[in-house]
Amino acid sequence: MNNLSHKVLDILKADCRTPLEDISVMLGEDSVKIAAEIDKLQKDGVILKYMPVINWDKTDRQFVEAIIEVKVTPQKEEGFDTIAKNIYQYEEVRSVFLVSGMYDLLILAEAPTLKELALFVSEKLSVIDFVTATSTSFILKRYKQDGVIFEIPTRDRRLLVSP
C-alpha cells in the first residue's frame, strides 16, 4: 500500500462522506487518481463498508448491547479462526476480536431485550464445546466511540462562592 492510500484512508476514517473533490484538494491530487485509489482499496478488501457513528440514545430504538469475553480451547490444526467463524455466524454478534489477556475472544453482541441477549449467552454461546468460560458486561452508556465524543461537556457557568 502506498502513501496516498494511507492518506485517503485517514480522511475517509475521519468522515466517510467527504466528497471526492474535497479529498483531491486536501491531498493535492487529481480527483480521477483519488477515485481510482478508492476503487482499488474497495476491490482489495481494504475498505469493506462505510458506516456512520450513531448516538442511539437520541433515538427511540430499544436494544441491549454487551461486551462478552470468551475463553476457549483452540482446536488442533484449526486454532482460533474456526472458533471465531462459528461464533460470528450468530445474528446477535456484531463484532469478534482475538485478544490477549485472560480471555481469548472479545464479542460485541446486541439483542432487542436483555432476556434475548441473556438467552444468546446461556443457550447458544456458552454451550459450544470449545467455550470454557464467558464474562458478560452490558453497555450502559457510550461516552466515546470510534474517536467521536457523544456528549460534549458544557462548562459550568455558575459563579464561584467562597466563604
Secondary structure, DSSP 8 states (H G I E B T S, - for coil): --HHHHHHHHHHHH-TT--HHHHHHHHT--HHHHHHHHHHHHHTTS---------GGGSS---EEEEEEEEE--BTTTHHHHHHHHHHTSTTEEEEEE--SS-SEEEEEEESSHHHHHHIIIIIITTSTTEEEEEEEE----SEETTEESS------------
